[in-house]
Structure formats: structure tokens, C-alpha cells
Amino acid sequence: MIKWLGRAVYIIIVLLLTLQIYFFAFQSKLQQFYEEHMASYVDDNDAYLVGMNTLADIDYYQKTPIYTFTSNDPDYQFEINIHAIGALVTNQDNKQVRADGLLVYINKVSIKTIETPIVRLTLTLDQSSVIVRDSNGDNTLTNKIQMEYNPKVEFPRSNIPILFLVKTEGSLVVPETGILSNIKVLKAEISDGVTDRDDQLIYDPKALFIASNEIVPEGAYVKDDQLIIRAEDYSLRSLFAAEIPSASEIEAYNLITDREDLSQYNGIVWRTMIGYGLMVVLITYLLFFHKNVMIRMREKKDLAYRKAHPKDPNQQEVVDAEIFKENDGK
């Protein structure tokens, strides 16, 4: 019973490790793609967003931004664009659905006093619709979503200079009510990489940029009061005849559906999984089969030896000695 219990535990451990190794291999595949097709093109909007179509499995993004802002301050240069997107996402019921959404993209950041600035982008909504995990691991609703982009750290730990929001519950839609949230404030902050005692990044107390359609008292180096995003600006799916836009609709609404080919990086996954599979086979053999195999090999070797030497004098002496001991009462 204990033997079979041990085997069951071993199988469960192997299955869990298999999932983790596959996830690691898949992340390595995406990392390789990012480094070769996106890392050097952060400031090239078209190239980077086509890569994002591939990386995030986005159906399309609208080439013309809903909102765009370029800073003319020579000491604080950057560009922010908000695009309408369509993507296949998993909703709160764990079902795959196609949804409209928003892509918020900051790039071309150049700060006079910081060689390679770290950027934190925060969106504040007018409704608490975004589901996040609190410190206890429980789901809770918030009206803020945040991204931190560190260009000095390799993807995926660096994150990306993009924030996504989609028209599903837990993102732009308040769960169980159907109320749609709207972007109220967009804020960008910068850090030179210095951390505090808790190893948390210290950001400039004055924001790099704040955009809204109302007066925001918080200080910023650059401000804009023309941030107006309406639901109809990015609700494109209702304009299509089917779930996937046709060629004529793609052209009419200026949608970019281009993607790179990820299949060329499948070798990374295959090599990782094959190596892991060989290791599992070896460990399984050593734990459960090696002892029995060695016993059987010795038995076959002994049997072959006895057949080849049926009257081996040395073997006979051992037998006689054992009999003598028994007869002698010792």
C-alpha cells in the first residue's frame, strides 16, 4: 500500500513539474522572440505593435490612435498613444470571448537628468471594475491599473511599456452590474533606479505626465486636459458583420492584423521538453526499476555460469563446507 502511495505521489509531482517546465519553455520562446523582434523597436510604433499582436495574441489594433500626446519639452520628452484593439480573452467564467479593448503605449522617453529612466504608468478609472489580488490572496476591486517598465531588465521581468484594458468583467466592466468604466486620469512617473530600504523603486515625487479631462491638482512636469475616451471610440466589434473583421472592414477601419511567425521558435520548447523527458525517464528508472533490473541481470549471469560450469569444483567445495557445518551442529 505504501509503495503504491509513493508511486502516486511521484506521478503527481512529475505532472506538476511538467506543467512548470512547459510554462518556462514557452516563456523562453516568447523571450527569444521579444529580444529579436521587439526589444530594439520600442520607439518604432508600427514594428513594436505588430510584435505585440504576436506576443499578446491580439486580433488587431487600430492604426490611428484614439488619443495621442507628444511632449515638446526638451527636458521631458515622451509619446503616449491609446489604440483600440480586439482580442480573444478569457472572461470571468473562464470562457474564451472576443472583446473590444484599449492599448495604452508610452515610448520615446528621454529625460535630461536620467540616462535610462524607469517608467510607471497608472490609469485611474471612474469605476472600481478591475479585479486584483490583495495581500491575502483574495480578489478585490480597484479603479487603478498600473504598469512598470524597466528597459534595463530583460523581458519578461521588465514588463512592457503597454497597458491593456478590455470590455469584460474584471477589467473595464464592473462585475455583476455591467457598468462600463471610463479612463479618468492617466499618469506617468519616472525613476532613476534608486531604491529604498525595502528595495522598492523611488519615483520622482513630481509626475512626468498627467492627462485628464478635468483639473488634477497633483503636480506634473507636463499636463494635458484633453484626455477624452468614449466607449464608442473603441467599440469596433459592433461595426463588423462577423466576429472577425473582413478584408474590406480591416481596410475601412484602418486595422492592423499583421503578425510575426512564432513557429520558428518552437525548437526552444521541444529541446526543453525533450531534455526534461529524458531526465524524468532516468530518475524513474533509478527509483523504480534499477534495483530489479540488476537483480535479474545477476540471476541470469549466475544461471548462465551454472550452465557453463555444471561441475565447478569451487562451487562444490562451498556446498560441502555448508553441509559439514550443519552436520557438525555448529
C-alpha positions in Angstrom: 0.0 0.0 0.0 2.8 2.4 1.0 4.6 1.5 -2.2 1.6 2.5 -4.4 1.0 5.6 -2.4 4.6 6.7 -3.1 4.3 6.0 -6.8 1.1 8.1 -6.9 2.8 11.0 -5.2 5.7 10.7 -7.6 3.4 10.8 -10.6 1.6 13.9 -9.2 5.0 15.6 -8.7 6.1 14.8 -12.2 2.9 16.2 -13.7 3.2 19.4 -11.7 6.8 19.8 -12.7 5.9 19.1 -16.4 3.5 22.0 -16.4 6.0 24.3 -14.8 8.8 23.2 -17.2 6.4 23.7 -20.2 5.5 27.2 -18.9 9.2 28.0 -18.5 9.9 26.7 -22.1 7.0 28.7 -23.5 8.2 31.9 -21.7 11.7 31.3 -23.1 10.2 31.1 -26.6 8.4 34.4 -26.1 11.5 35.9 -24.6 13.6 34.9 -27.6 11.0 36.4 -29.9 10.9 39.6 -27.9 14.6 40.1 -27.9 14.9 39.5 -31.7 11.8 41.3 -32.9 10.7 43.9 -30.3 13.4 44.9 -27.8 15.2 47.2 -30.3 11.9 48.6 -31.7 10.3 50.1 -28.6 10.4 53.5 -30.2 9.2 52.2 -33.6 5.4 52.2 -33.1 4.5 50.1 -36.1 7.1 47.4 -35.6 6.6 47.2 -31.9 2.8 46.9 -32.1 2.9 44.3 -34.8 5.2 42.3 -32.4 2.6 42.9 -29.7 -0.1 41.5 -31.9 2.0 38.3 -32.0 3.1 38.3 -28.4 -0.3 39.1 -26.8 -2.3 37.2 -29.4 -4.2 40.3 -30.4 -6.6 40.1 -33.3 -6.0 43.7 -34.4 -5.2 47.2 -33.3 -6.5 50.4 -35.0 -3.5 52.2 -36.5 -5.0 55.7 -35.9 -4.8 56.4 -32.1 -7.9 57.4 -30.2 -5.7 59.6 -28.1 -2.1 60.8 -28.8 0.2 63.1 -27.0 3.8 64.1 -27.7 5.8 66.2 -25.2 7.5 69.2 -26.7 9.5 69.9 -23.5 13.2 69.2 -24.4 13.9 68.1 -20.9 11.0 65.7 -20.6 10.3 64.0 -24.0 7.9 61.1 -24.5 5.0 60.0 -26.6 1.7 58.3 -25.4 -0.8 56.7 -27.7 -4.1 54.9 -26.9 -5.3 52.5 -29.6 -8.5 50.5 -30.0 -7.8 46.7 -30.1 -9.7 43.5 -30.5 -8.6 40.3 -28.8 -9.6 36.8 -27.7 -9.6 36.9 -23.9 -10.8 34.7 -21.0 -13.7 36.1 -19.2 -14.7 35.6 -15.5 -16.5 32.4 -16.4 -13.2 31.0 -17.9 -14.7 31.2 -21.4 -12.9 32.4 -24.5 -14.6 35.5 -25.9 -13.7 38.2 -28.4 -13.7 41.7 -26.9 -13.0 45.3 -27.7 -10.4 47.0 -25.6 -7.7 49.6 -25.2 -4.0 49.6 -25.6 -2.1 52.4 -23.8 1.5 52.8 -25.1 4.3 55.0 -23.9 7.6 55.3 -25.7 10.3 57.6 -27.0 11.0 58.6 -23.4 14.1 60.8 -23.0 14.7 62.6 -19.7 17.6 65.1 -19.5 18.7 64.2 -15.9 18.2 60.4 -16.3 20.1 58.3 -18.8 17.7 55.3 -18.8 14.5 56.1 -16.9 12.2 53.5 -15.5 8.6 54.4 -16.2 5.5 53.7 -14.2 2.1 54.2 -16.0 -1.1 54.4 -13.9 -4.6 54.5 -15.2 -7.4 55.7 -12.9 -10.9 54.7 -13.9 -14.2 56.3 -12.8 -15.5 52.9 -11.5 -13.8 50.2 -9.5 -14.0 47.5 -12.1 -10.5 46.0 -12.2 -10.1 42.7 -10.3 -6.7 42.4 -8.4 -5.3 40.1 -5.7 -4.9 41.7 -2.3 -2.2 40.9 0.3 -4.2 38.0 1.5 -4.6 36.5 -2.0 -8.3 37.4 -2.2 -9.9 39.1 -5.3 -10.8 42.7 -4.8 -12.0 45.5 -7.0 -10.0 48.7 -7.7 -10.2 51.6 -10.1 -6.5 51.7 -10.8 -4.3 49.6 -13.1 -0.5 50.0 -13.2 2.5 49.1 -15.3 6.2 49.4 -14.6 8.7 49.3 -17.4 12.4 49.0 -16.8 14.3 48.9 -20.1 17.5 47.8 -18.3 15.9 44.5 -17.3 15.3 41.7 -19.8 11.8 40.7 -20.8 9.5 39.4 -19.2 10.7 40.8 -15.9 11.0 44.2 -17.4 7.3 44.1 -18.4 6.4 46.1 -21.5 5.6 49.8 -21.9 2.0 49.0 -22.6 -1.2 48.7 -20.6 -4.3 46.7 -21.7 -7.9 47.1 -20.8 -10.7 45.1 -22.3 -14.5 45.3 -22.2 -15.0 42.3 -19.9 -15.9 42.0 -16.3 -12.9 42.5 -14.1 -11.3 44.9 -16.5 -13.4 47.8 -18.0 -16.8 46.3 -16.9 -17.9 46.3 -13.2 -18.6 42.6 -12.3 -22.3 41.7 -11.9 -23.5 45.2 -12.8 -22.5 45.6 -16.5 -21.4 49.2 -15.8 -18.6 50.3 -18.1 -15.7 52.2 -16.7 -14.0 55.1 -18.4 -10.5 56.4 -18.1 -10.4 59.3 -15.7 -6.7 60.1 -15.3 -3.6 58.8 -17.0 -0.3 59.4 -15.1 3.3 58.6 -16.0 6.1 58.7 -13.4 9.8 58.2 -13.7 12.6 56.8 -11.6 16.4 56.7 -12.0 16.5 53.2 -10.5 17.4 54.1 -6.9 15.6 52.0 -4.3 14.6 52.5 -0.6 15.4 50.3 2.4 12.7 47.8 1.3 14.2 47.6 -2.2 11.3 49.5 -3.7 12.0 51.9 -6.5 11.9 55.6 -5.6 9.9 57.7 -8.1 10.2 61.4 -8.7 7.6 63.0 -6.4 6.5 65.1 -9.3 4.8 63.1 -12.1 6.3 63.1 -15.6 2.8 63.5 -17.2 -0.8 63.7 -16.1 -3.7 63.7 -18.6 -7.3 64.1 -17.8 -10.4 65.9 -19.0 -10.7 67.8 -15.7 -8.4 69.7 -13.4 -6.0 67.5 -11.4 -4.2 69.3 -8.6 -1.3 66.9 -8.5 1.9 68.4 -9.9 3.5 67.1 -13.1 6.2 68.3 -15.5 3.8 68.0 -18.4 0.0 68.1 -18.3 -2.9 67.7 -20.8 -6.6 68.3 -20.2 -7.8 66.8 -23.4 -8.0 63.1 -22.4 -11.4 62.0 -23.6 -12.0 58.4 -24.3 -15.6 57.4 -25.1 -16.8 53.8 -25.4 -17.8 54.2 -29.0 -14.3 55.2 -29.8 -13.0 51.6 -29.3 -16.2 49.5 -29.6 -15.4 48.3 -33.1 -16.9 44.8 -33.0 -20.4 46.1 -33.3 -19.4 47.5 -36.7 -18.4 44.1 -38.1 -20.6 41.7 -39.9 -19.0 38.8 -38.1 -16.7 38.2 -35.1 -13.6 38.6 -37.2 -13.4 41.7 -39.4 -13.4 41.0 -43.2 -10.7 42.3 -45.5 -12.9 45.3 -46.5 -13.6 46.1 -42.9 -9.9 45.9 -42.0 -9.2 48.4 -44.7 -12.2 50.7 -43.9 -11.4 50.9 -40.2 -7.6 51.0 -40.7 -7.0 47.9 -38.6 -3.6 46.2 -38.4 -3.8 42.4 -38.2 -0.2 41.6 -39.2 1.7 39.1 -37.0 5.1 37.6 -36.9 5.7 33.8 -37.2 6.3 32.3 -33.7 6.6 28.7 -35.0 10.3 29.3 -35.8 10.9 29.4 -32.0 9.1 26.1 -31.3 12.5 24.4 -31.2 13.2 26.1 -27.8 10.1 24.3 -26.4 10.9 21.0 -28.0 14.5 21.0 -26.8 13.5 21.9 -23.2 10.7 19.3 -23.0 12.8 16.5 -24.6 15.7 17.2 -22.1 13.2 17.2 -19.3 11.6 14.0 -20.5 14.9 12.2 -20.7 15.7 13.3 -17.1 12.3 12.1 -15.9 12.9 8.7 -17.6 16.3 8.4 -16.0 15.1 9.3 -12.5 12.1 7.0 -12.8 14.4 4.1 -13.9 16.8 4.7 -11.0 13.9 4.9 -8.4 11.7 2.1 -9.5 13.4 -0.2 -12.0 17.2 -0.2 -11.5 17.2 -2.5 -8.4 15.0 -5.2 -10.1 16.9 -4.9 -13.3 20.2 -5.5 -11.5 18.8 -8.5 -9.6 17.6 -10.1 -12.8 20.9 -9.4 -14.5 22.7 -11.2 -11.7 20.3 -14.1 -11.8 20.8 -14.5 -15.5 24.5 -14.3 -15.1 24.5 -16.9 -12.3 22.3 -19.1 -14.3 24.5 -18.8 -17.4 27.5 -19.6 -15.3 26.0 -22.7 -13.7 25.0 -24.0 -17.2 28.5 -23.4 -18.5 30.2 -24.9 -15.4 27.9 -27.7 -14.1 30.7 -29.3 -12.1 32.6 -26.4 -10.9 34.9 -27.6 -8.1 35.0 -24.3 -6.3 31.2 -24.2 -6.1 31.1 -27.8 -4.8 33.6 -27.0 -2.0 31.3 -24.2 -0.8 28.3 -26.6 -0.7 30.3 -29.3 1.1 31.5 -26.8 3.7 28.0 -25.7 4.4 26.8 -29.3 4.8 29.8 -30.1 7.1 28.8 -27.2 9.4 25.2 -28.4 9.6 26.3 -32.0 10.4 28.8 -30.7 13.0 26.0 -28.9 14.8 27.6 -25.6 14.5 
